Amino acid sequence: MVFQVQALPSVVEAIGETPLVELARLTKGCQGRVLAKLEYLNPGFSKKDRIAKQMIEDAEADGRLRPGQTVVELTSGNTGTGLAIVCGVKGYPFVAVMSKGNSRERARMMSALGAEVLLVDQLPGSKPGQVSGGDLELVEQATQRLVRERKAFRADQFRDAGNYRAHYLHTGPEILRQAGGAIDAFCDFAGTGGSFAGCAAAFKEHDPAIRCFVVEPAQAAVLAGEAPVRPQHRIQGGGYSMADLPLLRRELVDGYLQIEDTEAVSMARRLAREEGVFAGFSSGANVAAALGLLEGACRGKTVVVLLCDSGLKYLSTDLWL
Ligand SMILES: Cc1ncc(COP(=O)(O)O)c(C=O)c1O
């Protein structure tokens, strides 16, 4: 027997190549299929490990990041966790700047991974678990201040091409390979829009007929051009009521879908109970949107979604009550 060494040089190389699983129990009785990319199986339990690796390695390659330089990032927790892992392994001090509105497991996990975590108060009247665009603006100001003070490299997930490239070069092509190239549609809850744009670009290059939909919280569907009626919602990681997302390539969007908090919650619970898939609010939103597509525009088709992060990140919330 010939053995091949399969041990990876570090956990950074374990990022990506997540499984693609058909949600056959949830779609029983529906016409069509939903394929789910289990991104919560990344080392930091979210898809954001991918962009952390790509943003840091792109910045190393083009000289924007110097050896030993401090890295700072505004995060809802997942990008920060990915950066804590990548920076820890590669030897960069890392500071995560996060709203107090995000669940506290996230801050604990980043600290455990060696990050310094700066928590920013929410606006008066904002609720924990509901981070608004206004709350995010305060986090942005704190991030800019810190970058100046520490002469740090800002990973800048809302603008850095590494965010888009991680999904264009890896997530999208992995899905195409795993699905045998046979997918009809993709829908994705947008935060920075990097996952949507990167995957959609890869899919449309493969087959321009693949339809790609942006998912937004109901009553905060700003990308669809609607005025935000209720900017505070429970789907953590996106839906920030920011009309302009630099990485979101509008020419790739075939439509906009809206999901209520309650639909995201009940679908996350059904995913756990019926599929054994323990994922968070935005994963529930993506699957709810995909099932909606099977009942409407994509009846009889194959829809792909990302399951963005782990249900473990929400143990302190009411998701699993
Ligand atoms: C749990 C979760 N879902 C969805 C998103 C949105 O992903 P993207 O920023 O690629 O649009 C994020 C982003 O932080 C997230 O943390």
The ligand as an SDF file (V2000), in Angstrom:
LIG
                    3D

 16 16  0  0  0  0  0  0  0  0999 V2000
  -24.0480   34.8980    8.8590 C   0  0  0  0  0  0  0  0  0  0  0  0
  -23.8620   35.7240    7.6250 C   0  0  0  0  0  0  0  0  0  0  0  0
  -24.7290   35.5730    6.6190 N   0  0  0  0  0  0  0  0  0  0  0  0
  -24.6290   36.3040    5.4950 C   0  0  0  0  0  0  0  0  0  0  0  0
  -23.6400   37.2560    5.3390 C   0  0  0  0  0  0  0  0  0  0  0  0
  -23.5840   38.0650    4.0660 C   0  0  0  0  0  0  0  0  0  0  0  0
  -22.5260   37.6760    3.2190 O   0  0  0  0  0  0  0  0  0  0  0  0
  -21.8570   38.6980    2.2260 P   0  0  0  0  0  0  0  0  0  0  0  0
  -21.1380   39.7170    3.0510 O   0  0  0  0  0  0  0  0  0  0  0  0
  -20.9320   37.8940    1.3880 O   0  0  0  0  0  0  0  0  0  0  0  0
  -22.9580   39.3370    1.4300 O   0  0  0  0  0  0  0  0  0  0  0  0
  -22.7100   37.4440    6.3650 C   0  0  0  0  0  0  0  0  0  0  0  0
  -21.6790   38.4820    6.2640 C   0  0  0  0  0  0  0  0  0  0  0  0
  -21.0520   38.8510    7.2310 O   0  0  0  0  0  0  0  0  0  0  0  0
  -22.8190   36.6600    7.5250 C   0  0  0  0  0  0  0  0  0  0  0  0
  -21.9580   36.8050    8.5550 O   0  0  0  0  0  0  0  0  0  0  0  0
  1  2  1  0
  2  3  1  0
  2 15  2  0
  3  4  2  0
  4  5  1  0
  5  6  1  0
  5 12  2  0
  6  7  1  0
  7  8  1  0
  8  9  2  0
  8 10  1  0
  8 11  1  0
 12 13  1  0
 12 15  1  0
 13 14  2  0
 15 16  1  0
M  END
$$$$
